[in-house]
Amino acid sequence: MQVLFLVLHKVEKLDDLLVVLQNNGITGGTIIESKGMINTLKSNNNFIIESLKIFLEDPREASKTLFFILEKPLFNSLKTSLPLKFFTPYK
């Protein structure tokens, strides 16, 4: 068994992503609302974070975190079949 975690920042893509997952044999999982650590610290009026606010601007207020428990063959096939439109490469 493998655990797949997906953090979806483009929440408007959730329905499209769920269709792709279902088409690849995933019929159950958990979806929760999530918020990044920096956004949480910014809302707590932390002095250090406030002084760095200009560098930490992030327009994403909320995200969705999805997680699934998958058999290894399904996990491996999904890694190669998810469309790149759901991913933003890190620089």
C-alpha positions in Angstrom: 0.0 0.0 0.0 1.1 3.5 -0.8 -0.2 6.9 0.5 -0.7 9.7 -2.1 -0.9 13.2 -0.8 -1.9 16.0 -3.2 -2.0 19.7 -2.2 -4.1 21.6 -4.7 -3.6 25.3 -4.7 -5.8 25.9 -7.7 -9.0 24.9 -6.0 -11.0 25.7 -9.1 -9.3 22.6 -10.7 -10.7 20.2 -8.0 -13.6 18.8 -10.1 -11.3 18.2 -13.1 -8.7 16.5 -10.9 -11.4 14.2 -9.3 -12.6 13.2 -12.8 -9.0 12.3 -13.8 -8.5 10.3 -10.6 -11.8 8.5 -11.0 -10.9 7.6 -14.7 -7.7 6.1 -13.3 -9.5 3.8 -10.9 -9.4 5.9 -7.7 -12.9 5.9 -6.3 -12.4 7.0 -2.7 -10.2 9.4 -0.7 -10.3 12.3 1.7 -10.4 16.0 0.8 -9.8 18.6 3.5 -9.5 22.4 3.5 -5.9 23.4 4.2 -3.8 26.5 4.7 -0.1 27.0 4.5 2.1 27.7 7.5 3.2 31.1 6.2 -0.4 32.2 5.7 -1.3 31.1 9.3 1.7 32.9 10.8 0.8 36.1 8.8 -2.7 36.1 10.3 -1.3 35.8 13.9 0.5 39.2 13.8 3.9 37.7 14.3 6.5 40.5 14.3 9.1 38.6 12.5 6.7 37.4 9.8 5.2 40.9 9.5 8.6 42.4 8.9 9.2 39.9 6.1 5.7 40.2 4.7 6.9 41.9 1.5 8.8 38.7 0.7 6.1 36.3 1.7 3.2 37.5 -0.3 1.1 34.6 -1.4 -2.3 35.2 -3.0 -3.5 31.7 -2.1 -5.6 31.9 1.0 -6.8 28.3 1.0 -5.9 25.0 -0.6 -7.3 21.5 -0.7 -5.3 18.6 0.5 -6.3 15.2 -0.9 -5.1 11.9 0.3 -5.5 8.3 -0.8 -4.4 4.9 0.2 -3.6 3.0 -2.9 -2.3 -0.4 -4.0 1.2 0.0 -5.3 0.4 -0.8 -9.0 -2.3 1.9 -9.0 0.0 4.3 -7.3 2.7 3.7 -9.9 0.4 4.1 -12.8 -1.1 7.3 -11.5 2.3 8.9 -11.1 2.7 8.8 -14.9 -0.9 9.4 -15.9 -1.8 12.7 -14.0 -1.8 15.5 -16.5 0.8 18.3 -16.0 -2.0 20.9 -16.0 -2.5 20.1 -12.3 1.1 20.8 -11.3 3.2 23.9 -10.9 6.9 23.1 -11.1 9.0 24.4 -8.3 11.8 26.7 -9.3 
